[in-house]
Amino acid sequence: MKDVSHEYQRTFNIHIHLTHESTEKRKFAYLCAFNNEKWVPIHFGEISKNTVTFENVGIGIACIAGYWINDEIVPASYPFLITSTGKPHYLRPDKKQTQTLRLKRKYPLVNWVNRNSDKMVGAKIEASHLPSFIPSVEVSTLSENAYSNYADHFISHPYKYRYWRILIPRKTSIAELEFFSGNDTVPLKGNFFASPKEKGFEQKKAALSDRDKLTSAEIQDWVAIDLGAPASISRIHYLPLTDDNNIVPGETYELLVGDDKGFNSLGMKVAEYSYIDFDSVPVNGLYWIRNHTKGREERIFTFERNRVIFR
């Protein structure tokens, strides 16, 4: 088998310092990447004087060097990144310098999910006394990207209407949709209906109120609610299509940091908001946020210039 990595990307031959010897003599060490659960070997190199050389390695990925012992990888180096010059940048946690990490997700936001959220920006909120919305009054506009998370849109319009709708500028999918009056914490009850352009809406509208974040209804024109009687709306609570990898209030998270022995826990917390803060975190680490309540998609990351960079 021939390694052709260099034909598709810029690669380097890298030399990695091994911080400790194997408990059993080994001729080779393995270049390992993280598969969201553990380090897995993707390449190997020969060991010489506590150094291993890996050939044709691409830049940007987070790796370790490891030994293969008893059918598993045992770390043999600190995690490292390959820089644009081909030099390894070792991620040695510095316990003398600490920082606060504010985390909003445990897995990178994929483009198609983000694009869906962005399509709701510019949506018009209208109200009417008639289900045809002729005539109607425009009361507000969604102006911010919710980034696949729950969002609240507040409305300062005191008048009461039986019918309220959201006009979507571009076809998008909505996972949850609730309407509130005054300072109520319980959403108003009503019947969702939609533009005649929305084919099969009756079969998919249940997704808007089933409290299941992974179900959604695709809307290409507008979606409305019939409240049964006139009411004023003070807040719309909505969730665009989501992969459910945001930080969720009430769920339990653990932050870990990697070194040359493996990942070590920095503590567990229950999220109170749609983000979670971990204090006294060593700088220059490779981190891993785990959700112990549910879900399997997780990705290691670095924290640079006050932002998460998934690796």
Backbone torsions as a table, in degrees:
resi	resn	phi	psi	omega
1	MET	NA	134.1	-176.5
2	LYS	-107.3	134.9	176.7
3	ASP	-82.0	116.4	-178.5
4	VAL	-113.1	19.5	-177.7
5	SER	-54.4	-40.1	-176.0
6	HIS	-66.8	-15.5	179.3
7	GLU	-80.5	-15.0	-175.5
8	TYR	-116.8	-15.4	-179.5
9	GLN	-155.8	165.7	176.8
10	ARG	-73.3	127.6	-176.9
11	THR	-130.8	164.4	-179.9
12	PHE	-140.2	155.7	166.4
13	ASN	-89.5	120.0	-174.0
14	ILE	-114.9	149.6	-179.1
15	HIS	-116.5	119.4	-174.3
16	ILE	-114.0	129.3	177.9
17	HIS	-78.6	129.8	177.0
18	LEU	-92.6	124.5	-172.9
19	THR	-80.2	-16.8	177.6
20	HIS	-157.0	154.5	-179.8
21	GLU	-82.9	157.8	175.7
22	SER	-69.5	150.8	175.5
23	THR	-65.8	-21.2	173.7
24	GLU	-122.0	138.0	-176.3
25	LYS	-57.4	129.3	-179.5
26	ARG	-128.4	138.6	177.6
27	LYS	-86.7	-29.8	-176.1
28	PHE	-121.7	153.1	168.3
29	ALA	-122.9	160.3	-174.2
30	TYR	-115.5	138.7	171.1
31	LEU	-81.9	126.6	-171.6
32	CYS	-125.0	138.9	173.0
33	ALA	-112.6	162.6	-176.3
34	PHE	-96.9	132.2	-176.9
35	ASN	-106.3	26.1	-178.0
36	ASN	81.5	-5.7	176.7
37	GLU	-132.2	-36.7	-175.8
38	LYS	-160.4	168.9	175.4
39	TRP	-78.6	132.8	180.0
40	VAL	-127.1	140.9	-178.2
41	PRO	-72.4	136.9	176.8
42	ILE	-125.7	-8.7	-177.3
43	HIS	-163.7	168.8	176.6
44	PHE	-145.0	162.0	178.5
45	GLY	-151.6	162.3	-177.4
46	GLU	-87.8	140.2	-178.2
47	ILE	-88.0	135.6	175.2
48	SER	-144.3	114.5	177.1
49	LYS	53.3	56.2	177.1
50	ASN	61.4	22.3	176.4
51	THR	-132.8	140.3	176.2
52	VAL	-120.2	141.0	178.2
53	THR	-109.6	124.1	174.8
54	PHE	-109.8	131.5	-177.0
55	GLU	-97.3	148.0	173.5
56	ASN	55.9	55.9	180.0
57	VAL	-102.2	132.7	179.1
58	GLY	-78.1	166.3	-176.5
59	ILE	-92.4	160.4	169.7
60	GLY	92.7	-25.7	-175.8
61	ILE	-81.8	152.6	175.9
62	ALA	-94.6	129.9	-175.9
63	CYS	-139.5	171.4	163.6
64	ILE	-135.7	164.3	165.2
65	ALA	-97.4	141.0	-177.4
66	GLY	-145.9	161.0	173.9
67	TYR	-99.1	148.5	174.6
68	TRP	-97.6	107.4	-175.8
69	ILE	-134.3	128.8	178.5
70	ASN	51.4	45.8	174.5
71	ASP	65.0	28.7	174.0
72	GLU	-153.9	161.3	179.5
73	ILE	-84.1	130.5	173.7
74	VAL	-112.6	120.1	-177.2
75	PRO	-55.6	141.5	180.0
76	ALA	-127.1	-0.9	178.9
77	SER	-149.6	167.3	169.5
78	TYR	-69.1	153.1	171.7
79	PRO	-58.0	153.1	-180.0
80	PHE	-150.2	158.3	172.1
81	LEU	-113.7	146.8	174.3
82	ILE	-94.2	117.9	-177.3
83	THR	-79.8	173.7	-178.2
84	SER	-66.7	-14.0	177.2
85	THR	-94.2	-2.5	-179.9
86	GLY	88.4	5.2	179.8
87	LYS	-94.5	141.3	176.9
88	PRO	-75.6	134.9	171.0
89	HIS	-105.2	109.7	-176.6
90	TYR	-76.9	135.9	179.3
91	LEU	-98.2	78.8	178.2
92	ARG	-95.0	111.7	-179.4
93	PRO	-58.7	128.8	-179.3
94	ASP	-99.9	101.1	-176.7
95	LYS	-72.8	-13.3	178.5
96	LYS	-81.6	-19.1	176.5
97	GLN	-120.8	123.5	-176.9
98	THR	-125.1	166.9	-176.9
99	GLN	-150.7	168.9	173.1
100	THR	-104.0	128.8	177.1
101	LEU	-103.3	122.5	171.6
102	ARG	-103.0	118.1	-174.9
103	LEU	-114.5	135.9	-179.4
104	LYS	-115.4	-17.3	-179.5
105	ARG	-144.4	160.3	176.3
106	LYS	-112.4	0.6	-177.8
107	TYR	-153.0	144.6	-176.7
108	PRO	-60.0	144.7	178.4
109	LEU	-78.2	113.4	-177.2
110	VAL	-73.3	153.2	-170.6
111	ASN	-60.2	-41.4	-174.3
112	TRP	-68.2	-30.3	176.2
113	VAL	-72.3	-42.2	179.3
114	ASN	-64.7	-40.8	178.9
115	ARG	-62.2	-37.3	178.5
116	ASN	-62.4	-45.3	178.8
117	SER	-61.4	-39.7	-177.6
118	ASP	-64.9	-27.7	-178.6
119	LYS	-69.2	-16.1	178.1
120	MET	-83.2	-15.1	178.2
121	VAL	-65.6	128.5	-177.7
122	GLY	97.3	-3.0	178.0
123	ALA	-63.1	139.0	-178.0
124	LYS	-97.2	138.1	173.8
125	ILE	-100.2	121.7	-179.5
126	GLU	-126.2	156.9	178.5
127	ALA	-134.9	154.3	-178.5
128	SER	-158.1	161.7	173.2
129	HIS	-91.1	-6.2	-176.7
130	LEU	-126.0	144.8	-178.8
131	PRO	-66.6	-18.3	176.8
132	SER	-77.4	-14.2	-175.2
133	PHE	59.6	32.6	173.4
134	ILE	-127.5	105.9	-1.3
135	PRO	-83.9	172.6	176.4
136	SER	-141.5	166.2	177.1
137	VAL	-124.5	133.0	176.5
138	GLU	-83.9	124.1	-174.6
139	VAL	-110.9	-20.5	-176.9
140	SER	-169.8	172.4	178.6
141	THR	-140.0	134.7	174.3
142	LEU	-72.7	123.8	-173.3
143	SER	-116.9	-6.1	-176.0
144	GLU	-124.2	148.2	175.7
145	ASN	-78.8	125.3	-179.6
146	ALA	-81.3	-9.7	178.5
147	TYR	50.4	48.4	174.8
148	SER	62.6	19.6	179.1
149	ASN	-115.4	166.1	174.5
150	TYR	-61.2	141.5	178.4
151	ALA	-139.5	150.7	175.3
152	ASP	-115.2	128.4	175.2
153	HIS	-114.6	119.5	-174.8
154	PHE	-95.2	141.7	-175.6
155	ILE	-124.1	128.0	176.6
156	SER	-108.4	74.3	179.7
157	HIS	-137.0	109.6	-169.6
158	PRO	-78.1	-13.4	-171.8
159	TYR	-80.2	152.9	-175.3
160	LYS	-101.2	135.9	176.6
161	TYR	-139.2	151.0	178.5
162	ARG	-81.3	-32.4	-173.6
163	TYR	-115.6	131.1	178.3
164	TRP	-131.2	140.8	-179.7
165	ARG	-143.0	160.9	174.2
166	ILE	-116.9	119.5	176.2
167	LEU	-91.8	119.8	-174.9
168	ILE	-91.1	125.2	-178.8
169	PRO	-69.0	-29.9	178.8
170	ARG	-141.9	150.3	-178.4
171	LYS	-52.8	127.8	-177.4
172	THR	-149.5	167.9	179.7
173	SER	-115.8	135.1	-179.5
174	ILE	-118.0	130.5	-178.2
175	ALA	-90.7	-38.5	-178.8
176	GLU	-142.9	144.6	-179.1
177	LEU	-149.6	122.7	-178.8
178	GLU	-136.5	146.2	179.3
179	PHE	-118.9	134.3	-177.8
180	PHE	-124.6	149.7	177.1
181	SER	-115.4	139.1	178.2
182	GLY	57.0	-133.8	178.3
183	ASN	-100.5	18.4	-178.0
184	ASP	-60.2	146.1	174.1
185	THR	-105.5	-6.2	176.8
186	VAL	-105.6	126.9	-177.8
187	PRO	-66.7	152.2	176.5
188	LEU	-68.1	143.5	176.7
189	LYS	-86.9	145.6	179.7
190	GLY	-175.4	-180.0	-178.7
191	ASN	-114.3	123.4	178.0
192	PHE	-77.2	139.5	171.2
193	PHE	-144.4	172.9	-171.1
194	ALA	-147.4	173.4	176.0
195	SER	-57.7	148.4	175.6
196	PRO	-57.7	-18.4	178.4
197	LYS	-71.7	-18.1	-176.0
198	GLU	-83.4	90.9	-178.4
199	LYS	-70.2	132.9	177.0
200	GLY	72.3	20.8	-176.2
201	PHE	-63.3	-36.5	-178.7
202	GLU	-58.8	-31.4	-178.8
203	GLN	-80.4	-24.0	-175.6
204	LYS	-109.5	-6.6	-174.3
205	LYS	-67.8	-23.0	179.5
206	ALA	-59.3	-26.2	-179.4
207	ALA	-62.4	-23.6	-177.0
208	LEU	-72.2	-18.0	-175.4
209	SER	-136.6	21.0	-176.6
210	ASP	-92.1	1.5	-179.8
211	ARG	59.9	20.5	175.1
212	ASP	-107.5	109.9	-174.7
213	LYS	-66.1	-19.3	-175.7
214	LEU	-94.9	4.0	170.9
215	THR	-107.9	149.6	-177.2
216	SER	-153.6	163.0	175.9
217	ALA	-118.4	127.3	178.4
218	GLU	-82.8	128.8	-177.6
219	ILE	-121.1	131.6	179.1
220	GLN	-114.8	-9.2	-178.8
221	ASP	-133.4	-76.5	175.7
222	TRP	-153.7	155.2	175.0
223	VAL	-128.9	139.7	-174.1
224	ALA	-134.7	165.5	175.1
225	ILE	-127.9	136.4	173.3
226	ASP	-100.0	111.2	-176.3
227	LEU	-81.8	-7.2	179.7
228	GLY	86.2	-26.0	178.2
229	ALA	-156.6	155.4	-178.9
230	PRO	-59.9	138.9	177.1
231	ALA	-153.5	149.9	174.4
232	SER	-87.4	147.9	179.7
233	ILE	-114.2	126.7	178.7
234	SER	-105.2	-22.0	-175.0
235	ARG	-154.4	138.6	171.5
236	ILE	-114.7	123.5	-179.6
237	HIS	-106.9	121.4	-173.8
238	TYR	-143.1	159.7	178.6
239	LEU	-136.9	113.8	174.1
240	PRO	-67.9	169.9	173.4
241	LEU	-44.8	133.3	-175.3
242	THR	-139.8	156.9	173.3
243	ASP	-96.0	0.6	178.6
244	ASP	60.5	36.3	175.5
245	ASN	-108.8	11.7	172.3
246	ASN	-76.3	162.4	171.5
247	ILE	-69.5	132.1	-174.0
248	VAL	-117.7	125.0	177.1
249	PRO	-54.9	137.1	178.6
250	GLY	92.3	-11.2	-179.9
251	GLU	-98.6	154.8	-171.5
252	THR	-100.3	129.7	-177.1
253	TYR	-124.9	148.6	176.1
254	GLU	-126.0	133.1	175.9
255	LEU	-103.2	132.5	178.7
256	LEU	-124.6	155.0	175.8
257	VAL	-130.4	141.2	-176.3
258	GLY	-92.3	149.2	170.4
259	ASP	-141.1	-159.3	-176.8
260	ASP	-84.2	8.2	175.5
261	LYS	-114.7	-17.8	-177.4
262	GLY	142.1	-156.8	179.2
263	PHE	-100.6	136.7	-178.7
264	ASN	-119.7	138.3	-177.9
265	SER	-72.8	136.5	173.0
266	LEU	-105.7	7.5	176.3
267	GLY	123.4	163.0	178.7
268	MET	-121.2	145.0	-179.9
269	LYS	-145.2	152.6	171.6
270	VAL	-96.2	126.2	-178.9
271	ALA	-68.4	136.1	175.5
272	GLU	-101.0	-22.8	-176.4
273	TYR	-130.8	-170.6	177.2
274	SER	-83.1	20.3	171.4
275	TYR	-148.8	166.2	178.1
276	ILE	-142.1	137.6	-179.3
277	ASP	-106.2	135.3	170.9
278	PHE	-119.2	125.1	-177.9
279	ASP	-97.4	163.9	175.2
280	SER	55.9	43.5	180.0
281	VAL	-92.4	126.7	178.8
282	PRO	-58.2	139.2	178.3
283	VAL	-77.8	168.3	177.6
284	ASN	58.4	41.5	179.2
285	GLY	-110.7	168.4	167.3
286	LEU	-106.7	120.3	-169.4
287	TYR	-112.7	162.5	-179.1
288	TRP	-148.9	119.2	177.8
289	ILE	-102.6	126.3	-176.1
290	ARG	-115.6	138.6	175.1
291	ASN	-99.4	115.4	-178.4
292	HIS	-91.4	0.8	178.8
293	THR	-90.8	-45.4	-179.9
294	LYS	-166.9	169.8	173.9
295	GLY	89.9	153.3	-178.4
296	ARG	-124.8	-16.7	-177.3
297	GLU	-80.7	115.2	179.3
298	GLU	-143.4	151.5	-178.4
299	ARG	-142.7	137.9	175.4
300	ILE	-67.7	157.5	-177.3
301	PHE	-154.6	160.5	167.6
302	THR	-108.1	165.1	-179.3
303	PHE	-125.2	107.7	-173.3
304	GLU	-131.8	130.4	-180.0
305	ARG	53.2	43.8	176.4
306	ASN	63.8	28.3	174.4
307	ARG	-142.7	151.9	-179.9
308	VAL	-81.1	134.2	173.2
309	ILE	-123.2	106.9	179.9
310	PHE	-71.8	142.6	-176.0
311	ARG	-117.9	NA	NA
